Amino acid sequence: MSNIHNCLEQFTVTVGTLFERSKMPLSTWLMATYLICASKPALPR
């Protein structure tokens, strides 16, 4: 969590993203995203 200057409100890096209300940890989402991006395409070009 981070505080900006004199603001008393705390926030996390997921605020304002689609991961904000997820019950899965961010590390799980990041691993899934990596696996999808690193996988070979299903159809040959």
C-alpha positions in Angstrom: 0.0 0.0 0.0 1.2 3.5 -0.7 0.4 7.0 0.7 0.6 10.0 -1.6 2.0 13.1 0.3 -0.4 14.1 3.1 -3.3 12.0 1.8 -4.5 9.6 4.5 -6.1 7.2 2.0 -4.2 4.0 1.3 -4.4 2.3 -2.0 -2.8 -0.7 -3.9 -1.5 -1.0 -7.4 -4.7 -2.7 -8.6 -7.0 0.3 -7.9 -8.6 1.4 -11.2 -7.8 -1.9 -13.0 -9.8 -4.9 -13.9 -7.9 -6.8 -11.1 -9.3 -4.4 -8.4 -12.2 -6.6 -7.3 -10.7 -10.0 -8.1 -10.5 -12.6 -5.4 -7.5 -14.2 -7.1 -4.0 -12.8 -6.1 -2.3 -10.5 -8.6 0.5 -13.0 -9.0 -1.9 -15.6 -10.4 -3.2 -13.1 -12.9 0.3 -12.1 -14.0 1.3 -15.8 -14.4 -1.8 -16.5 -16.5 -1.1 -13.4 -18.7 2.5 -14.5 -19.2 1.5 -18.1 -20.1 -1.0 -16.8 -22.7 1.4 -14.4 -24.2 4.3 -16.9 -24.3 2.3 -19.7 -25.8 2.6 -20.7 -29.4 -0.3 -19.7 -31.7 -2.9 -22.5 -32.0 -3.1 -22.2 -35.8 0.0 -22.1 -38.1 0.5 -19.0 -40.1 
